Amino acid sequence: MKFIGGKWKAVILYHLIEGAKRYNEIRKDIPTITERTLSLQLKQLEEDGIISRKVYTEKPPLVVEYALTDFGKTLLPVLNEITRWGDEAIANSKKITRN
């Protein structure tokens, strides 16, 4: 849980499943996260080797992309199960509130 614990890490990783994204793309995908929190979480995930950060400096503006590393991709089965569970939890909670 050290690697993916907390409120936002699994959410960030979920949005990187389909491929590399720029910071602003991730920010748009998760509108309720603060910029400070997103920056800190991305930095921690990078330090833990779960995501990579690639900076493109060929031409302005500077572009930074984040992507899952091979080590990060080993979390895909876990992330997919968490997503499946979350979808089922939403469906179950709707049934509970309707009854």
N, CA and C atoms as an extended XYZ file, in Angstrom:
297
Properties=species:S:1:pos:R:3:atomname:S:1:resname:S:1:resid:I:1 pbc="F F F"
N         0.816       -1.198        0.000 N   MET     1
C         0.000        0.000        0.000 CA  MET     1
C         0.858        1.260        0.000 C   MET     1
N         2.126        1.112        0.367 N   LYS     2
C         3.027        2.269        0.341 CA  LYS     2
C         3.066        2.878       -1.063 C   LYS     2
N         2.994        2.045       -2.070 N   PHE     3
C         3.127        2.520       -3.441 CA  PHE     3
C         1.852        3.154       -3.980 C   PHE     3
N         0.690        2.617       -3.627 N   ILE     4
C        -0.552        3.120       -4.220 CA  ILE     4
C        -1.569        3.574       -3.182 C   ILE     4
N        -1.176        3.616       -1.912 N   GLY     5
C        -2.096        4.029       -0.864 CA  GLY     5
C        -2.460        5.499       -0.972 C   GLY     5
N        -3.503        5.865       -0.278 N   GLY     6
C        -3.957        7.249       -0.301 CA  GLY     6
C        -5.113        7.432       -1.253 C   GLY     6
N        -5.621        8.637       -1.258 N   LYS     7
C        -6.835        8.939       -2.016 CA  LYS     7
C        -6.613        9.025       -3.522 C   LYS     7
N        -5.459        9.475       -3.964 N   TRP     8
C        -5.301        9.850       -5.363 CA  TRP     8
C        -4.419        8.946       -6.213 C   TRP     8
N        -3.507        8.205       -5.632 N   LYS     9
C        -2.547        7.449       -6.454 CA  LYS     9
C        -3.230        6.454       -7.384 C   LYS     9
N        -4.162        5.681       -6.874 N   ALA    10
C        -4.854        4.706       -7.718 CA  ALA    10
C        -5.646        5.411       -8.822 C   ALA    10
N        -6.209        6.561       -8.508 N   VAL    11
C        -6.969        7.330       -9.500 CA  VAL    11
C        -6.034        7.809      -10.612 C   VAL    11
N        -4.889        8.333      -10.235 N   ILE    12
C        -3.906        8.794      -11.220 CA  ILE    12
C        -3.464        7.623      -12.099 C   ILE    12
N        -3.146        6.508      -11.476 N   LEU    13
C        -2.701        5.335      -12.235 CA  LEU    13
C        -3.790        4.842      -13.175 C   LEU    13
N        -5.032        4.884      -12.727 N   TYR    14
C        -6.157        4.470      -13.571 CA  TYR    14
C        -6.176        5.290      -14.859 C   TYR    14
N        -5.909        6.580      -14.745 N   HIS    15
C        -5.949        7.453      -15.919 CA  HIS    15
C        -4.721        7.279      -16.813 C   HIS    15
N        -3.704        6.593      -16.329 N   LEU    16
C        -2.520        6.332      -17.156 CA  LEU    16
C        -2.543        4.937      -17.792 C   LEU    16
N        -3.585        4.167      -17.525 N   ILE    17
C        -3.668        2.794      -18.056 CA  ILE    17
C        -3.601        2.789      -19.580 C   ILE    17
N        -4.289        3.718      -20.207 N   GLU    18
C        -4.380        3.698      -21.668 CA  GLU    18
C        -3.158        4.279      -22.362 C   GLU    18
N        -2.242        4.873      -21.596 N   GLY    19
C        -1.034        5.404      -22.208 CA  GLY    19
C        -0.577        6.690      -21.550 C   GLY    19
N         0.508        7.223      -22.093 N   ALA    20
C         1.133        8.422      -21.535 CA  ALA    20
C         0.197        9.620      -21.651 C   ALA    20
N         0.272       10.484      -20.638 N   LYS    21
C        -0.525       11.713      -20.639 CA  LYS    21
C         0.315       12.862      -20.111 C   LYS    21
N        -0.011       14.053      -20.609 N   ARG    22
C         0.626       15.248      -20.103 CA  ARG    22
C        -0.036       15.664      -18.796 C   ARG    22
N         0.667       16.490      -18.043 N   TYR    23
C         0.178       16.938      -16.738 CA  TYR    23
C        -1.228       17.512      -16.838 C   TYR    23
N        -1.439       18.409      -17.797 N   ASN    24
C        -2.750       19.047      -17.928 CA  ASN    24
C        -3.844       18.072      -18.321 C   ASN    24
N        -3.504       17.034      -19.053 N   GLU    25
C        -4.493       16.014      -19.390 CA  GLU    25
C        -4.940       15.278      -18.128 C   GLU    25
N        -3.981       14.948      -17.281 N   ILE    26
C        -4.311       14.273      -16.020 CA  ILE    26
C        -5.153       15.206      -15.150 C   ILE    26
N        -4.768       16.463      -15.118 N   ARG    27
C        -5.500       17.469      -14.317 CA  ARG    27
C        -6.948       17.575      -14.780 C   ARG    27
N        -7.180       17.548      -16.087 N   LYS    28
C        -8.545       17.612      -16.624 CA  LYS    28
C        -9.326       16.333      -16.321 C   LYS    28
N        -8.623       15.194      -16.322 N   ASP    29
C        -9.277       13.916      -16.015 CA  ASP    29
C        -9.726       13.844      -14.559 C   ASP    29
N        -9.012       14.541      -13.674 N   ILE    30
C        -9.297       14.499      -12.239 CA  ILE    30
C        -9.510       15.940      -11.749 C   ILE    30
N       -10.641       16.541      -12.068 N   PRO    31
C       -10.837       17.960      -11.765 CA  PRO    31
C       -10.890       18.298      -10.275 C   PRO    31
N       -11.148       17.323       -9.413 N   THR    32
C       -11.263       17.615       -7.978 CA  THR    32
C        -9.930       17.562       -7.236 C   THR    32
N        -8.858       17.178       -7.910 N   ILE    33
C        -7.543       17.137       -7.260 CA  ILE    33
C        -6.893       18.517       -7.383 C   ILE    33
N        -6.226       18.936       -6.329 N   THR    34
C        -5.526       20.224       -6.402 CA  THR    34
C        -4.220       20.053       -7.178 C   THR    34
N        -3.718       21.143       -7.713 N   GLU    35
C        -2.465       21.077       -8.471 CA  GLU    35
C        -1.316       20.630       -7.581 C   GLU    35
N        -1.290       21.120       -6.360 N   ARG    36
C        -0.231       20.736       -5.420 CA  ARG    36
C        -0.265       19.238       -5.133 C   ARG    36
N        -1.450       18.726       -4.874 N   THR    37
C        -1.588       17.296       -4.584 CA  THR    37
C        -1.190       16.464       -5.791 C   THR    37
N        -1.653       16.858       -6.969 N   LEU    38
C        -1.299       16.117       -8.178 CA  LEU    38
C         0.210       16.106       -8.373 C   LEU    38
N         0.840       17.246       -8.222 N   SER    39
C         2.297       17.316       -8.388 CA  SER    39
C         3.021       16.419       -7.392 C   SER    39
N         2.592       16.464       -6.135 N   LEU    40
C         3.233       15.633       -5.104 CA  LEU    40
C         3.029       14.147       -5.365 C   LEU    40
N         1.815       13.770       -5.755 N   GLN    41
C         1.532       12.364       -6.009 CA  GLN    41
C         2.314       11.849       -7.213 C   GLN    41
N         2.380       12.659       -8.273 N   LEU    42
C         3.163       12.265       -9.445 CA  LEU    42
C         4.632       12.091       -9.083 C   LEU    42
N         5.143       12.988       -8.274 N   LYS    43
C         6.545       12.912       -7.848 CA  LYS    43
C         6.798       11.640       -7.043 C   LYS    43
N         5.888       11.311       -6.117 N   GLN    44
C         6.045       10.096       -5.314 CA  GLN    44
C         5.967        8.844       -6.181 C   GLN    44
N         5.017        8.820       -7.108 N   LEU    45
C         4.886        7.661       -7.998 CA  LEU    45
C         6.131        7.500       -8.864 C   LEU    45
N         6.716        8.619       -9.287 N   GLU    46
C         7.950        8.567      -10.075 CA  GLU    46
C         9.106        8.064       -9.220 C   GLU    46
N         9.229        8.567       -7.994 N   GLU    47
C        10.302        8.130       -7.094 CA  GLU    47
C        10.194        6.644       -6.775 C   GLU    47
N         8.972        6.121       -6.716 N   ASP    48
C         8.763        4.704       -6.432 CA  ASP    48
C         8.916        3.831       -7.665 C   ASP    48
N         9.161        4.448       -8.826 N   GLY    49
C         9.384        3.686      -10.053 CA  GLY    49
C         8.123        3.168      -10.697 C   GLY    49
N         6.970        3.717      -10.321 N   ILE    50
C         5.701        3.240      -10.876 CA  ILE    50
C         5.347        3.976      -12.156 C   ILE    50
N         5.723        5.244      -12.222 N   ILE    51
C         5.520        6.007      -13.446 CA  ILE    51
C         6.848        6.618      -13.876 C   ILE    51
N         6.907        6.939      -15.166 N   SER    52
C         8.082        7.643      -15.684 CA  SER    52
C         7.661        9.040      -16.102 C   SER    52
N         8.608        9.937      -16.062 N   ARG    53
C         8.377       11.327      -16.457 CA  ARG    53
C         9.342       11.635      -17.586 C   ARG    53
N         8.794       12.005      -18.726 N   LYS    54
C         9.645       12.314      -19.876 CA  LYS    54
C         9.414       13.762      -20.277 C   LYS    54
N        10.518       14.503      -20.380 N   VAL    55
C        10.457       15.922      -20.727 CA  VAL    55
C        10.921       16.082      -22.175 C   VAL    55
N        10.083       16.736      -22.969 N   TYR    56
C        10.430       17.040      -24.358 CA  TYR    56
C        10.835       18.505      -24.437 C   TYR    56
N        12.099       18.736      -24.816 N   THR    57
C        12.618       20.105      -24.837 CA  THR    57
C        12.978       20.588      -26.235 C   THR    57
N        12.599       19.833      -27.273 N   GLU    58
C        12.996       20.195      -28.638 CA  GLU    58
C        12.534       21.597      -29.011 C   GLU    58
N        11.289       21.897      -28.678 N   LYS    59
C        10.754       23.206      -29.037 CA  LYS    59
C         9.812       23.681      -27.941 C   LYS    59
N         9.727       24.994      -27.768 N   PRO    60
C         8.786       25.506      -26.774 CA  PRO    60
C         7.354       25.267      -27.244 C   PRO    60
N         6.398       25.108      -26.397 N   PRO    61
C         6.544       25.041      -24.941 CA  PRO    61
C         7.052       23.674      -24.489 C   PRO    61
N         7.629       23.658      -23.316 N   LEU    62
C         8.134       22.440      -22.709 CA  LEU    62
C         6.969       21.461      -22.511 C   LEU    62
N         7.150       20.211      -22.876 N   VAL    63
C         6.103       19.199      -22.723 CA  VAL    63
C         6.620       18.101      -21.791 C   VAL    63
N         5.812       17.761      -20.798 N   VAL    64
C         6.156       16.697      -19.857 CA  VAL    64
C         5.066       15.640      -19.931 C   VAL    64
N         5.471       14.384      -20.149 N   GLU    65
C         4.528       13.277      -20.212 CA  GLU    65
C         4.808       12.292      -19.091 C   GLU    65
N         3.737       11.728      -18.573 N   TYR    66
C         3.825       10.699      -17.540 CA  TYR    66
C         3.257        9.413      -18.107 C   TYR    66
N         3.908        8.287      -17.784 N   ALA    67
C         3.452        6.986      -18.267 CA  ALA    67
C         3.791        5.924      -17.236 C   ALA    67
N         3.069        4.821      -17.290 N   LEU    68
C         3.380        3.692      -16.414 CA  LEU    68
C         4.698        3.065      -16.843 C   LEU    68
N         5.520        2.712      -15.882 N   THR    69
C         6.744        1.957      -16.170 CA  THR    69
C         6.374        0.481      -16.273 C   THR    69
N         7.336       -0.351      -16.620 N   ASP    70
C         7.076       -1.795      -16.634 CA  ASP    70
C         6.667       -2.269      -15.246 C   ASP    70
N         7.323       -1.727      -14.223 N   PHE    71
C         6.966       -2.066      -12.839 CA  PHE    71
C         5.542       -1.589      -12.533 C   PHE    71
N         5.203       -0.393      -12.988 N   GLY    72
C         3.860        0.136      -12.786 CA  GLY    72
C         2.801       -0.696      -13.482 C   GLY    72
N         3.147       -1.237      -14.640 N   LYS    73
C         2.189       -2.068      -15.388 CA  LYS    73
C         1.864       -3.365      -14.662 C   LYS    73
N         2.733       -3.778      -13.736 N   THR    74
C         2.418       -4.980      -12.954 CA  THR    74
C         1.233       -4.732      -12.026 C   THR    74
N         0.873       -3.471      -11.830 N   LEU    75
C        -0.291       -3.122      -11.001 CA  LEU    75
C        -1.607       -3.177      -11.775 C   LEU    75
N        -1.552       -3.369      -13.096 N   LEU    76
C        -2.770       -3.347      -13.902 CA  LEU    76
C        -3.840       -4.326      -13.421 C   LEU    76
N        -3.506       -5.572      -13.099 N   PRO    77
C        -4.560       -6.464      -12.600 CA  PRO    77
C        -5.224       -5.936      -11.322 C   PRO    77
N        -4.423       -5.365      -10.443 N   VAL    78
C        -4.959       -4.803       -9.196 CA  VAL    78
C        -5.850       -3.602       -9.498 C   VAL    78
N        -5.385       -2.704      -10.353 N   LEU    79
C        -6.168       -1.517      -10.705 CA  LEU    79
C        -7.477       -1.902      -11.388 C   LEU    79
N        -7.417       -2.902      -12.261 N   ASN    80
C        -8.637       -3.349      -12.935 CA  ASN    80
C        -9.635       -3.936      -11.944 C   ASN    80
N        -9.150       -4.670      -10.961 N   GLU    81
C       -10.046       -5.227       -9.941 CA  GLU    81
C       -10.627       -4.138       -9.052 C   GLU    81
N        -9.824       -3.147       -8.696 N   ILE    82
C       -10.332       -2.021       -7.904 CA  ILE    82
C       -11.418       -1.287       -8.692 C   ILE    82
N       -11.190       -1.084       -9.988 N   THR    83
C       -12.174       -0.420      -10.844 CA  THR    83
C       -13.459       -1.233      -10.916 C   THR    83
N       -13.330       -2.539      -11.110 N   ARG    84
C       -14.500       -3.413      -11.168 CA  ARG    84
C       -15.278       -3.354       -9.859 C   ARG    84
N       -14.557       -3.434       -8.748 N   TRP    85
C       -15.196       -3.368       -7.440 CA  TRP    85
C       -15.911       -2.029       -7.260 C   TRP    85
N       -15.271       -0.943       -7.663 N   GLY    86
C       -15.877        0.377       -7.542 CA  GLY    86
C       -17.161        0.498       -8.348 C   GLY    86
N       -17.139       -0.032       -9.570 N   ASP    87
C       -18.348       -0.017      -10.398 CA  ASP    87
C       -19.479       -0.796       -9.735 C   ASP    87
N       -19.137       -1.958       -9.175 N   GLU    88
C       -20.147       -2.764       -8.482 CA  GLU    88
C       -20.631       -2.072       -7.211 C   GLU    88
N       -19.736       -1.411       -6.501 N   ALA    89
C       -20.116       -0.709       -5.272 CA  ALA    89
C       -21.105        0.412       -5.585 C   ALA    89
N       -20.879        1.122       -6.691 N   ILE    90
C       -21.805        2.187       -7.086 CA  ILE    90
C       -23.178        1.598       -7.393 C   ILE    90
N       -23.193        0.507       -8.160 N   ALA    91
C       -24.468       -0.131       -8.499 CA  ALA    91
C       -25.176       -0.623       -7.231 C   ALA    91
N       -24.426       -1.216       -6.306 N   ASN    92
C       -25.031       -1.712       -5.059 CA  ASN    92
C       -25.538       -0.582       -4.194 C   ASN    92
N       -24.809        0.507       -4.133 N   SER    93
C       -25.249        1.632       -3.284 CA  SER    93
C       -26.514        2.251       -3.838 C   SER    93
N       -26.681        2.259       -5.164 N   LYS    94
C       -27.928        2.768       -5.768 CA  LYS    94
C       -29.090        1.863       -5.394 C   LYS    94
N       -28.857        0.560       -5.374 N   LYS    95
C       -29.911       -0.389       -4.979 CA  LYS    95
C       -30.283       -0.176       -3.513 C   LYS    95
N       -29.301        0.063       -2.671 N   ILE    96
C       -29.551        0.235       -1.240 CA  ILE    96
C       -30.343        1.514       -0.991 C   ILE    96
N       -29.996        2.603       -1.652 N   THR    97
C       -30.690        3.868       -1.419 CA  THR    97
C       -32.095        3.857       -2.004 C   THR    97
N       -32.344        3.034       -2.996 N   ARG    98
C       -33.694        2.952       -3.597 CA  ARG    98
C       -34.639        2.129       -2.722 C   ARG    98
N       -34.091        1.184       -1.976 N   ASN    99
C       -34.949        0.304       -1.164 CA  ASN    99
C       -35.450        0.962        0.081 C   ASN    99
